[in-house]
Amino acid sequence: MDSSYSDTGYLALLAAFGFLFFLFAVAFYVIGSWFLMKIFDKAGVQGRWRAWVPVYNLLVFAKLGDLSPWVMLIAIAAGAILSSIPVLGFIIALLPVAAGAMAAWRVGQKLQKETPWVILYVLLSIVWLGINAFDKSRWNPNVAPAPWASNGFFADRTVWQGIPVQPSAGAAAPQPGYQAPPAGYQPPAAPPAYQPPAAPPAYQPPPAPPAAQPPAAPPVPPVTPPTTEPPAPPAAEGDAPKA
């Protein structure tokens, strides 16, 4: 068999596997960025473009997980540069995974996920991202501060415009109930004292109408009797006077 032919076939096979690996990596990155964008929307991050920028999207994810983004950046850089060191390089390569797990644990708590869910992130991060991106969970930053909140190295002290500041990044989570007003708060002026309306005047009954007077009877004209008797009728002729 011609050795040049076998070398060409080997190179062609290697190029095909490399191309498939490239397509798989691009698809994995696009899907993962899409899932991150949905999680960023839940967290109130302004600007969806943040989920599509390589490395920077992981720094934003770290901030949402109350982990200093500089710790995440150091872990990524160390894993990329020092992973080739024999034996020790394998441990260093796991630093980005460990930092991501710390942030994922906190992000999961704010999305109502229990601690064991972080195991799914370590084993299948793309599945973890997909579940948290599209389930009905809502972002709740008012959880107990992270255990490393008081640690100057791991604690997040950065403030980036467009990314909500998490309670554990410098202040404990607010508790329900009455909250003290901020410094410089001026309470509103008290309303004027209530003045009852003036009492209405006492009721005065209206005056009684005058009593009705019957109309006066018309005067009766006097009747005057006749003073003389009427004359007797004259006697008819031929009649003799009676004795």
VODREN-984594 format. One record per atom (N, C-alpha, C): residue in one letter; x, y, z; atom name. Coordinates in Angstrom, 2 decimals. Example, Ala and Ser with C-alpha at 12.3 -4.5 7.8 and 13.67 -1.06 7.14 Angstrom:
A 13.19 -5.69 7.80 N
A 12.30 -4.50 7.80 CA
A 13.20 -3.30 7.80 C
S 12.85 -2.25 7.08 N
S 13.67 -1.06 7.14 CA
S 12.90 0.03 7.87 C
END
This chain:
M 0.86 -1.19 0.00 N
M 0.00 0.00 0.00 CA
M 0.89 1.23 0.00 C
D 0.52 2.18 -0.84 N
D 1.29 3.42 -0.93 CA
D 1.16 4.21 0.37 C
S 2.32 4.55 0.96 N
S 2.29 5.27 2.23 CA
S 1.71 6.67 2.09 C
S 1.93 7.29 0.94 N
S 1.37 8.63 0.73 CA
S -0.15 8.59 0.70 C
Y -0.70 7.52 0.15 N
Y -2.16 7.39 0.11 CA
Y -2.73 7.21 1.51 C
S -2.05 6.38 2.33 N
S -2.53 6.16 3.69 CA
S -2.42 7.44 4.51 C
D -1.35 8.21 4.30 N
D -1.20 9.46 5.03 CA
D -2.30 10.45 4.63 C
T -2.61 10.47 3.33 N
T -3.67 11.38 2.88 CA
T -5.02 10.99 3.46 C
G -5.30 9.69 3.51 N
G -6.56 9.24 4.10 CA
G -6.64 9.55 5.57 C
Y -5.50 9.40 6.27 N
Y -5.47 9.70 7.69 CA
Y -5.73 11.18 7.93 C
L -5.08 12.03 7.11 N
L -5.27 13.46 7.26 CA
L -6.71 13.86 6.94 C
A -7.29 13.22 5.93 N
A -8.68 13.54 5.58 CA
A -9.62 13.14 6.71 C
L -9.36 11.96 7.30 N
L -10.20 11.52 8.43 CA
L -10.03 12.46 9.62 C
L -8.80 12.87 9.87 N
L -8.55 13.79 10.98 CA
L -9.23 15.14 10.74 C
A -9.19 15.62 9.51 N
A -9.84 16.88 9.20 CA
A -11.36 16.77 9.36 C
A -11.92 15.62 8.98 N
A -13.37 15.44 9.13 CA
A -13.77 15.45 10.60 C
F -12.99 14.75 11.43 N
F -13.29 14.75 12.87 CA
F -13.10 16.15 13.46 C
G -12.07 16.85 12.98 N
G -11.88 18.21 13.47 CA
G -13.02 19.13 13.10 C
F -13.54 18.97 11.89 N
F -14.66 19.80 11.45 CA
F -15.92 19.48 12.25 C
L -16.17 18.19 12.50 N
L -17.33 17.81 13.29 CA
L -17.21 18.34 14.72 C
F -16.00 18.25 15.25 N
F -15.79 18.77 16.61 CA
F -16.03 20.28 16.64 C
F -15.60 20.98 15.59 N
F -15.82 22.43 15.53 CA
F -17.31 22.74 15.48 C
L -18.06 22.02 14.66 N
L -19.51 22.24 14.58 CA
L -20.17 21.95 15.93 C
F -19.73 20.88 16.58 N
F -20.30 20.54 17.88 CA
F -20.01 21.64 18.90 C
A -18.78 22.16 18.88 N
A -18.40 23.21 19.84 CA
A -19.21 24.48 19.59 C
V -19.39 24.83 18.29 N
V -20.18 26.03 17.98 CA
V -21.62 25.85 18.43 C
A -22.20 24.68 18.14 N
A -23.59 24.43 18.56 CA
A -23.72 24.45 20.07 C
F -22.74 23.87 20.77 N
F -22.78 23.86 22.23 CA
F -22.71 25.28 22.77 C
Y -21.85 26.10 22.17 N
Y -21.71 27.47 22.65 CA
Y -22.98 28.29 22.38 C
V -23.56 28.12 21.20 N
V -24.76 28.89 20.85 CA
V -25.92 28.51 21.78 C
I -26.11 27.22 22.00 N
I -27.20 26.79 22.88 CA
I -26.96 27.24 24.31 C
G -25.71 27.09 24.77 N
G -25.40 27.52 26.13 CA
G -25.58 29.02 26.33 C
S -25.19 29.81 25.33 N
S -25.37 31.26 25.43 CA
S -26.85 31.63 25.43 C
W -27.64 30.91 24.66 N
W -29.08 31.16 24.63 CA
W -29.69 30.87 26.00 C
F -29.29 29.76 26.61 N
F -29.79 29.43 27.95 CA
F -29.34 30.49 28.96 C
L -28.08 30.92 28.87 N
L -27.61 31.96 29.77 CA
L -28.40 33.24 29.60 C
M -28.75 33.57 28.37 N
M -29.53 34.78 28.12 CA
M -30.87 34.72 28.85 C
K -31.51 33.56 28.84 N
K -32.79 33.41 29.53 CA
K -32.62 33.54 31.04 C
I -31.54 32.98 31.58 N
I -31.28 33.11 33.01 CA
I -30.97 34.56 33.36 C
F -30.20 35.24 32.51 N
F -29.92 36.66 32.76 CA
F -31.20 37.48 32.74 C
D -32.14 37.13 31.88 N
D -33.43 37.84 31.86 CA
D -34.15 37.66 33.20 C
K -34.13 36.46 33.74 N
K -34.78 36.23 35.03 CA
K -34.12 37.05 36.14 C
A -32.80 37.20 36.05 N
A -32.06 37.91 37.10 CA
A -32.13 39.42 36.94 C
G -32.70 39.91 35.84 N
G -32.81 41.35 35.65 CA
G -31.57 41.99 35.05 C
V -30.73 41.21 34.37 N
V -29.54 41.77 33.73 CA
V -29.96 42.56 32.50 C
Q -29.45 43.75 32.37 N
Q -29.78 44.61 31.23 CA
Q -28.79 44.34 30.09 C
G -29.34 44.09 28.91 N
G -28.50 43.83 27.75 CA
G -28.31 42.34 27.52 C
R -29.07 41.79 26.58 N
R -28.95 40.36 26.30 CA
R -27.62 40.00 25.64 C
W -26.94 40.98 25.07 N
W -25.69 40.73 24.39 CA
W -24.64 40.17 25.35 C
R -24.79 40.42 26.65 N
R -23.81 39.95 27.63 CA
R -23.71 38.43 27.63 C
A -24.79 37.75 27.30 N
A -24.77 36.29 27.32 CA
A -24.05 35.70 26.12 C
W -23.73 36.50 25.10 N
W -23.14 35.98 23.87 CA
W -21.65 36.29 23.75 C
V -21.09 37.04 24.69 N
V -19.66 37.38 24.63 CA
V -18.87 36.31 25.35 C
P -17.93 35.65 24.67 N
P -17.15 34.59 25.34 CA
P -16.42 35.11 26.56 C
V -16.30 34.30 27.56 N
V -15.62 34.58 28.83 CA
V -16.40 35.62 29.65 C
Y -16.76 36.73 29.01 N
Y -17.49 37.77 29.75 CA
Y -18.82 37.24 30.28 C
N -19.49 36.37 29.51 N
N -20.76 35.83 30.00 CA
N -20.55 34.98 31.26 C
L -19.39 34.32 31.36 N
L -19.11 33.55 32.58 CA
L -18.81 34.47 33.76 C
L -18.21 35.63 33.48 N
L -17.97 36.58 34.55 CA
L -19.28 37.15 35.09 C
V -20.23 37.43 34.19 N
V -21.56 37.89 34.63 CA
V -22.26 36.79 35.43 C
F -22.13 35.55 34.96 N
F -22.72 34.42 35.68 CA
F -22.13 34.31 37.08 C
A -20.82 34.55 37.20 N
A -20.18 34.51 38.52 CA
A -20.73 35.60 39.42 C
K -20.93 36.81 38.88 N
K -21.48 37.89 39.70 CA
K -22.88 37.55 40.19 C
L -23.69 36.95 39.33 N
L -25.03 36.56 39.76 CA
L -24.96 35.48 40.85 C
G -23.88 34.72 40.85 N
G -23.67 33.70 41.89 CA
G -22.89 34.21 43.07 C
D -22.78 35.54 43.23 N
D -22.11 36.15 44.39 CA
D -20.64 35.80 44.47 C
L -20.05 35.41 43.35 N
L -18.62 35.10 43.30 CA
L -17.92 36.21 42.52 C
S -16.78 36.64 43.01 N
S -16.05 37.70 42.34 CA
S -15.74 37.30 40.91 C
P -16.07 38.13 39.93 N
P -15.76 37.77 38.53 CA
P -14.27 37.65 38.29 C
W -13.45 38.30 39.09 N
W -12.00 38.19 38.92 CA
W -11.51 36.81 39.34 C
V -12.18 36.19 40.31 N
V -11.85 34.80 40.67 CA
V -12.15 33.88 39.49 C
M -13.28 34.09 38.85 N
M -13.63 33.29 37.69 CA
M -12.63 33.51 36.56 C
L -12.24 34.76 36.34 N
L -11.29 35.05 35.26 CA
L -9.93 34.41 35.55 C
I -9.46 34.47 36.79 N
I -8.19 33.84 37.15 CA
I -8.26 32.33 36.95 C
A -9.39 31.73 37.32 N
A -9.55 30.29 37.16 CA
A -9.52 29.90 35.69 C
I -10.19 30.68 34.84 N
I -10.20 30.36 33.41 CA
I -8.81 30.51 32.82 C
A -8.12 31.60 33.17 N
A -6.79 31.83 32.63 CA
A -5.81 30.76 33.10 C
A -5.88 30.40 34.37 N
A -4.98 29.37 34.90 CA
A -5.24 28.02 34.24 C
G -6.53 27.71 34.05 N
G -6.84 26.43 33.41 CA
G -6.38 26.37 31.97 C
A -6.43 27.51 31.27 N
A -6.01 27.52 29.86 CA
A -4.49 27.51 29.70 C
I -3.80 28.15 30.63 N
I -2.34 28.31 30.48 CA
I -1.58 27.17 31.15 C
L -2.00 26.75 32.32 N
L -1.22 25.80 33.12 CA
L -1.74 24.37 33.05 C
S -2.73 24.13 32.24 N
S -3.28 22.76 32.19 CA
S -2.31 21.76 31.55 C
S -1.31 22.25 30.83 N
S -0.36 21.34 30.17 CA
S 0.71 20.82 31.12 C
I 0.75 21.33 32.34 N
I 1.74 20.85 33.31 CA
I 1.39 19.41 33.70 C
P 2.34 18.49 33.67 N
P 2.05 17.09 34.03 CA
P 1.49 16.98 35.44 C
V 0.51 16.15 35.59 N
V -0.16 15.83 36.85 CA
V -0.85 17.06 37.45 C
L -0.09 18.08 37.76 N
L -0.67 19.27 38.38 CA
L -1.59 20.00 37.41 C
G -1.31 19.90 36.12 N
G -2.13 20.58 35.14 CA
G -3.58 20.10 35.15 C
F -3.80 18.81 35.44 N
F -5.17 18.29 35.48 CA
F -5.96 18.95 36.62 C
I -5.30 19.14 37.76 N
I -5.97 19.78 38.89 CA
I -6.25 21.25 38.57 C
I -5.28 21.91 37.94 N
I -5.48 23.31 37.59 CA
I -6.60 23.46 36.57 C
A -6.73 22.51 35.66 N
A -7.78 22.58 34.66 CA
A -9.17 22.49 35.26 C
L -9.26 21.97 36.48 N
L -10.56 21.87 37.15 CA
L -10.95 23.15 37.88 C
L -10.06 24.13 37.94 N
L -10.39 25.37 38.65 CA
L -11.60 26.08 38.05 C
P -11.70 26.23 36.71 N
P -12.91 26.87 36.17 CA
P -14.18 26.10 36.51 C
V -14.09 24.77 36.55 N
V -15.26 23.96 36.91 CA
V -15.66 24.22 38.35 C
A -14.66 24.31 39.24 N
A -14.95 24.57 40.66 CA
A -15.56 25.96 40.85 C
A -14.99 26.95 40.17 N
A -15.55 28.31 40.29 CA
A -16.96 28.36 39.72 C
G -17.17 27.70 38.58 N
G -18.52 27.67 38.01 CA
G -19.52 26.96 38.91 C
A -19.08 25.91 39.60 N
A -19.98 25.20 40.51 CA
A -20.36 26.08 41.69 C
M -19.41 26.86 42.20 N
M -19.73 27.78 43.30 CA
M -20.79 28.79 42.87 C
A -20.62 29.37 41.68 N
A -21.59 30.34 41.18 CA
A -22.92 29.67 40.87 C
A -22.87 28.46 40.29 N
A -24.11 27.76 39.94 CA
A -24.90 27.39 41.19 C
W -24.22 27.06 42.27 N
W -24.92 26.74 43.51 CA
W -25.73 27.93 43.99 C
R -25.14 29.13 43.95 N
R -25.84 30.33 44.39 CA
R -26.94 30.73 43.42 C
V -26.66 30.64 42.13 N
V -27.70 30.96 41.14 CA
V -28.87 30.00 41.28 C
G -28.56 28.73 41.52 N
G -29.64 27.74 41.71 CA
G -30.49 28.05 42.93 C
Q -29.85 28.49 44.02 N
Q -30.62 28.85 45.21 CA
Q -31.58 30.00 44.91 C
K -31.13 30.96 44.12 N
K -31.99 32.09 43.79 CA
K -33.08 31.72 42.79 C
L -32.95 30.55 42.18 N
L -33.99 30.03 41.30 CA
L -34.72 28.85 41.94 C
Q -34.72 28.82 43.28 N
Q -35.45 27.82 44.06 CA
Q -34.99 26.39 43.77 C
K -33.68 26.20 43.62 N
K -33.11 24.87 43.41 CA
K -32.33 24.46 44.66 C
E -32.48 23.21 45.04 N
E -31.76 22.70 46.20 CA
E -30.29 22.46 45.85 C
T -29.48 22.27 46.91 N
T -28.03 22.11 46.72 CA
T -27.66 20.95 45.78 C
P -28.31 19.78 45.84 N
P -27.90 18.68 44.95 CA
P -27.96 19.02 43.46 C
W -28.68 20.08 43.09 N
W -28.75 20.43 41.68 CA
W -27.38 20.82 41.13 C
V -26.46 21.25 41.97 N
V -25.16 21.67 41.47 CA
V -24.40 20.47 40.89 C
I -24.73 19.27 41.32 N
I -24.09 18.07 40.75 CA
I -24.43 17.96 39.27 C
L -25.68 18.28 38.92 N
L -26.07 18.25 37.52 CA
L -25.30 19.28 36.72 C
Y -25.01 20.43 37.33 N
Y -24.23 21.45 36.62 CA
Y -22.81 20.94 36.33 C
V -22.20 20.25 37.30 N
V -20.84 19.76 37.10 CA
V -20.80 18.68 36.02 C
L -21.81 17.80 36.01 N
L -21.81 16.69 35.05 CA
L -22.34 17.10 33.68 C
L -23.44 17.83 33.66 N
L -24.07 18.23 32.39 CA
L -24.53 19.68 32.54 C
S -23.61 20.59 32.39 N
S -23.94 22.00 32.60 CA
S -24.99 22.48 31.61 C
I -24.98 21.97 30.38 N
I -25.93 22.44 29.38 CA
I -27.35 22.06 29.78 C
V -27.53 20.91 30.41 N
V -28.86 20.48 30.87 CA
V -29.30 21.36 32.04 C
W -28.37 21.62 32.96 N
W -28.68 22.50 34.11 CA
W -29.11 23.87 33.62 C
L -28.39 24.43 32.66 N
L -28.74 25.74 32.13 CA
L -30.11 25.72 31.46 C
G -30.38 24.66 30.70 N
G -31.67 24.59 30.00 CA
G -32.84 24.50 30.95 C
I -32.71 23.73 32.03 N
I -33.80 23.60 32.99 CA
I -34.07 24.94 33.68 C
N -33.01 25.59 34.13 N
N -33.19 26.86 34.83 CA
N -33.60 27.99 33.89 C
A -33.33 27.84 32.62 N
A -33.70 28.89 31.67 CA
A -35.19 28.86 31.35 C
F -35.80 27.67 31.32 N
F -37.16 27.57 30.82 CA
F -38.17 27.03 31.82 C
D -37.75 26.73 33.05 N
D -38.77 26.32 34.01 CA
D -39.49 27.56 34.55 C
K -40.43 27.36 35.45 N
K -41.26 28.46 35.95 CA
K -40.67 29.14 37.19 C
S -39.44 28.83 37.51 N
S -38.83 29.45 38.69 CA
S -38.62 30.93 38.46 C
R -38.70 31.70 39.53 N
R -38.49 33.14 39.50 CA
R -37.26 33.52 40.33 C
W -36.61 34.56 39.90 N
W -35.37 35.01 40.55 CA
W -35.69 35.62 41.91 C
N -35.02 35.14 42.94 N
N -35.21 35.66 44.29 CA
N -33.83 35.94 44.89 C
P -33.38 37.21 44.88 N
P -32.06 37.51 45.43 CA
P -32.03 37.54 46.95 C
N -33.19 37.51 47.59 N
N -33.25 37.65 49.05 CA
N -33.03 36.30 49.74 C
V -31.89 35.73 49.50 N
V -31.51 34.50 50.17 CA
V -30.34 34.81 51.11 C
A -30.05 33.87 51.98 N
A -28.96 34.09 52.94 CA
A -27.65 34.33 52.19 C
P -26.80 35.21 52.70 N
P -25.52 35.48 52.03 CA
P -24.69 34.22 51.85 C
A -23.86 34.22 50.83 N
A -22.98 33.08 50.56 CA
A -21.99 32.89 51.69 C
P -21.53 31.66 51.91 N
P -20.56 31.43 52.99 CA
P -19.27 32.24 52.81 C
W -18.94 32.54 51.56 N
W -17.71 33.30 51.31 CA
W -17.96 34.81 51.20 C
A -19.15 35.27 51.62 N
A -19.49 36.68 51.47 CA
A -18.53 37.57 52.26 C
S -18.00 37.06 53.38 N
S -17.08 37.86 54.19 CA
S -15.62 37.65 53.81 C
N -15.39 36.80 52.81 N
N -14.02 36.53 52.36 CA
N -13.65 37.55 51.30 C
G -12.56 38.26 51.51 N
G -12.18 39.31 50.57 CA
G -11.79 38.81 49.20 C
F -11.35 37.54 49.09 N
F -10.89 37.02 47.80 CA
F -12.06 36.53 46.95 C
F -12.95 35.75 47.53 N
F -14.05 35.16 46.77 CA
F -15.26 36.09 46.69 C
A -15.45 36.94 47.69 N
A -16.66 37.77 47.74 CA
A -16.67 38.76 46.59 C
D -17.86 39.00 46.06 N
D -18.02 39.95 44.95 CA
D -18.16 41.35 45.51 C
R -17.25 42.22 45.13 N
R -17.30 43.61 45.55 CA
R -17.42 44.55 44.35 C
T -17.56 43.99 43.18 N
T -17.61 44.81 41.97 CA
T -19.04 45.28 41.72 C
V -19.15 46.40 41.05 N
V -20.44 46.96 40.64 CA
V -20.35 47.26 39.15 C
W -21.10 46.54 38.35 N
W -21.12 46.73 36.90 CA
W -22.47 47.27 36.50 C
Q -22.46 48.30 35.70 N
Q -23.71 48.92 35.25 CA
Q -24.51 47.94 34.43 C
G -25.80 47.85 34.73 N
G -26.69 46.95 34.00 CA
G -26.83 45.59 34.64 C
I -26.04 45.31 35.69 N
I -26.11 44.01 36.37 CA
I -26.55 44.28 37.81 C
P -27.66 43.71 38.26 N
P -28.14 43.98 39.61 CA
P -27.10 43.60 40.67 C
V -26.98 44.43 41.68 N
V -26.08 44.14 42.80 CA
V -26.79 43.14 43.72 C
Q -26.12 42.04 43.99 N
Q -26.72 41.00 44.82 CA
Q -26.55 41.36 46.29 C
P -27.49 40.96 47.15 N
P -27.40 41.31 48.57 CA
P -26.12 40.85 49.23 C
S -25.61 39.69 48.83 N
S -24.42 39.17 49.47 CA
S -23.14 39.83 48.98 C
A -23.27 40.78 48.05 N
A -22.09 41.47 47.54 CA
A -21.69 42.64 48.41 C
G -22.20 42.71 49.62 N
G -21.80 43.80 50.50 CA
G -22.80 44.05 51.59 C
A -23.97 43.43 51.49 N
A -25.00 43.64 52.51 CA
A -25.79 42.35 52.63 C
A -26.28 42.10 53.82 N
A -27.08 40.91 54.04 CA
A -28.41 41.06 53.35 C
A -29.02 39.92 53.05 N
A -30.31 39.95 52.38 CA
A -31.34 40.60 53.27 C
P -32.20 41.45 52.71 N
P -33.22 42.09 53.53 CA
P -34.21 41.09 54.07 C
Q -34.65 41.32 55.27 N
Q -35.61 40.44 55.91 CA
Q -37.00 41.02 55.76 C
P -38.01 40.14 55.70 N
P -39.36 40.66 55.58 CA
P -39.77 41.41 56.83 C
G -40.67 42.32 56.67 N
G -41.13 43.13 57.78 CA
G -40.69 44.56 57.64 C
Y -40.73 45.27 58.76 N
Y -40.38 46.69 58.73 CA
Y -38.90 46.87 58.45 C
Q -38.57 47.77 57.53 N
Q -37.19 48.10 57.22 CA
Q -36.93 49.54 57.63 C
A -35.79 49.78 58.26 N
A -35.44 51.14 58.67 CA
A -35.27 52.01 57.44 C
P -35.71 53.26 57.50 N
P -35.57 54.14 56.32 CA
P -34.11 54.45 56.06 C
P -33.76 54.75 54.80 N
P -32.38 55.08 54.49 CA
P -31.96 56.39 55.14 C
A -30.62 56.59 55.17 N
A -30.08 57.81 55.77 CA
A -30.55 59.02 54.99 C
G -30.88 60.07 55.72 N
G -31.34 61.29 55.06 CA
G -32.81 61.29 54.71 C
Y -33.52 60.25 55.10 N
Y -34.95 60.17 54.77 CA
Y -35.73 61.20 55.58 C
Q -36.52 61.97 54.90 N
Q -37.37 62.97 55.56 CA
Q -38.81 62.47 55.53 C
P -39.38 62.23 56.70 N
P -40.77 61.76 56.69 CA
P -41.69 62.85 56.17 C
P -42.78 62.49 55.55 N
P -43.72 63.50 55.06 CA
P -44.36 64.26 56.22 C
A -44.72 65.51 55.95 N
A -45.34 66.35 56.98 CA
A -46.65 65.72 57.43 C
A -46.87 65.84 58.75 N
A -48.09 65.27 59.31 CA
A -49.29 66.08 58.81 C
P -50.38 65.43 58.49 N
P -51.55 66.17 58.05 CA
P -52.12 67.01 59.19 C
P -52.81 68.09 58.89 N
P -53.40 68.93 59.96 CA
P -54.39 68.14 60.80 C
A -54.50 68.57 62.08 N
A -55.41 67.88 62.99 CA
A -56.84 67.95 62.46 C
Y -57.53 66.90 62.70 N
Y -58.91 66.83 62.21 CA
Y -59.79 67.80 62.98 C
Q -60.49 68.60 62.26 N
Q -61.44 69.53 62.86 CA
Q -62.85 69.07 62.49 C
P -63.65 68.73 63.52 N
P -65.01 68.29 63.18 CA
P -65.80 69.44 62.57 C
P -66.68 69.17 61.67 N
P -67.48 70.25 61.06 CA
P -68.40 70.90 62.10 C
A -68.70 72.17 61.88 N
A -69.58 72.90 62.80 CA
A -70.96 72.25 62.83 C
A -71.53 72.23 64.05 N
A -72.85 71.62 64.20 CA
A -73.89 72.49 63.47 C
P -74.83 71.89 62.82 N
P -75.86 72.67 62.13 CA
P -76.75 73.37 63.15 C
P -77.35 74.49 62.79 N
P -78.24 75.18 63.73 CA
P -79.43 74.31 64.14 C
A -79.94 74.60 65.37 N
A -81.08 73.82 65.85 CA
A -82.27 73.99 64.91 C
Y -82.98 72.91 64.80 N
Y -84.14 72.92 63.89 CA
Y -85.24 73.82 64.42 C
Q -85.67 74.73 63.60 N
Q -86.78 75.61 63.94 CA
Q -87.97 75.24 63.06 C
P -89.07 74.79 63.72 N
P -90.24 74.44 62.88 CA
P -90.78 75.69 62.18 C
P -91.27 75.53 61.00 N
P -91.82 76.69 60.29 CA
P -93.07 77.21 61.00 C
P -93.35 78.49 60.92 N
P -94.55 79.03 61.60 CA
P -95.83 78.42 61.02 C
A -96.79 78.21 61.95 N
A -98.05 77.61 61.52 CA
A -98.82 78.60 60.64 C
P -99.42 78.10 59.59 N
P -100.20 79.01 58.74 CA
P -101.42 79.53 59.51 C
P -101.92 80.72 59.20 N
P -103.10 81.26 59.90 CA
P -104.32 80.38 59.68 C
A -105.19 80.34 60.70 N
A -106.40 79.51 60.59 CA
A -107.29 80.03 59.47 C
A -107.89 79.12 58.78 N
A -108.77 79.49 57.67 CA
A -110.05 80.14 58.21 C
Q -110.47 81.26 57.62 N
Q -111.69 81.95 58.01 CA
Q -112.77 81.65 56.96 C
P -113.97 81.18 57.47 N
P -115.04 80.90 56.47 CA
P -115.47 82.20 55.80 C
P -115.85 82.13 54.58 N
P -116.27 83.36 53.87 CA
P -117.55 83.94 54.49 C
A -117.63 85.23 54.49 N
A -118.83 85.89 55.06 CA
A -120.05 85.62 54.19 C
A -121.23 85.34 54.89 N
A -122.48 85.08 54.15 CA
A -122.97 86.36 53.50 C
P -123.51 86.27 52.29 N
P -124.02 87.49 51.64 CA
P -125.23 88.03 52.40 C
P -125.42 89.33 52.44 N
P -126.58 89.89 53.18 CA
P -127.91 89.50 52.53 C
V -128.91 89.20 53.39 N
V -130.25 88.81 52.90 CA
V -131.09 90.09 52.75 C
P -131.63 90.31 51.60 N
P -132.46 91.52 51.42 CA
P -133.73 91.43 52.28 C
P -134.13 92.47 52.88 N
P -135.35 92.42 53.71 CA
P -136.61 92.22 52.85 C
V -137.58 91.51 53.41 N
V -138.88 91.28 52.72 CA
V -139.93 92.18 53.38 C
T -140.52 93.05 52.60 N
T -141.56 93.96 53.12 CA
T -142.94 93.41 52.77 C
P -143.79 93.10 53.75 N
P -145.14 92.57 53.42 CA
P -146.00 93.68 52.80 C
P -146.98 93.28 51.97 N
P -147.87 94.31 51.34 CA
P -148.73 94.97 52.41 C
T -149.02 96.23 52.23 N
T -149.82 96.99 53.21 CA
T -151.32 96.93 52.93 C
T -151.72 96.62 51.72 N
T -153.15 96.55 51.38 CA
T -153.43 95.23 50.76 C
E -154.71 94.84 50.93 N
E -155.16 93.62 50.30 CA
E -155.42 93.88 48.84 C
P -155.28 92.91 48.06 N
P -155.56 93.14 46.63 CA
P -157.03 93.36 46.41 C
P -157.38 94.18 45.49 N
P -158.83 94.45 45.22 CA
P -159.50 93.19 44.77 C
A -160.80 93.10 45.14 N
A -161.61 91.96 44.75 CA
A -161.87 92.03 43.26 C
P -162.00 90.97 42.68 N
P -162.30 91.01 41.23 CA
P -163.69 91.56 41.00 C
P -163.93 92.22 39.94 N
P -165.26 92.77 39.64 CA
P -166.26 91.65 39.42 C
A -167.56 91.89 39.75 N
A -168.62 90.89 39.59 CA
A -169.00 90.80 38.15 C
A -169.36 89.59 37.76 N
A -169.78 89.39 36.38 CA
A -171.23 89.87 36.21 C
E -171.54 90.29 34.97 N
E -172.89 90.76 34.70 CA
E -173.86 89.63 34.76 C
G -175.07 89.89 35.21 N
G -176.14 88.92 35.32 CA
G -176.16 88.18 36.60 C
D -175.25 88.31 37.32 N
D -175.27 87.64 38.62 CA
D -175.88 88.57 39.63 C
A -176.79 88.05 40.38 N
A -177.45 88.85 41.40 CA
A -176.62 88.77 42.64 C
P -176.67 89.80 43.27 N
P -175.94 89.78 44.51 CA
P -176.60 88.90 45.54 C
K -175.82 88.24 46.15 N
K -176.36 87.32 47.16 CA
K -176.70 88.14 48.38 C
A -177.90 87.56 49.12 N
A -178.33 88.20 50.33 CA
A -177.41 87.91 51.44 C
END
